[in-house]
């Protein structure tokens, strides 16, 4: 196994767990959990590509979209928290 294929899954797991913990804490800086998620997604996508694990790649492609939605909702909002839901959401 190539060294990068050892580092990528550990980095993906660590940043994913850190992101989940950060969001679960519900502290003022929790929005940075989505940045951790995005880093995790990139690690898992790179790992999936390098090892031809297509289901892992597909799942993290979807998770990347979800992470971007979270980033937009938390970083674009004027209060620094999640943007308020609109009617019909």
C-alpha positions, 0 to 999 in steps of 0.5 A: 500500500502506498504511503498516501493511501495510509495517510488519506483514510486516517486524515479523512477519519480524523477530520470527519470526527473532529467536524462532527464533534465541533458541530455537536458542541454547539459553540460559537465556532461550530460552523468550522465543523463544516470546514473539517467535513469538507477536508474529510470529504476531499481526503476520502474522494482522493482515497476512493479515486486512488483505490478505485473504491467507487461507492466510497467516492460516490458517497463522499461526492454527496457528502461534499455537496452537503458540506458546501450547503452547510458552509453556505448556511453558516458562513453566509448568514449575517449572524454567523449561525445557520441562515433562517429557513425560508417558507417551504423549506 
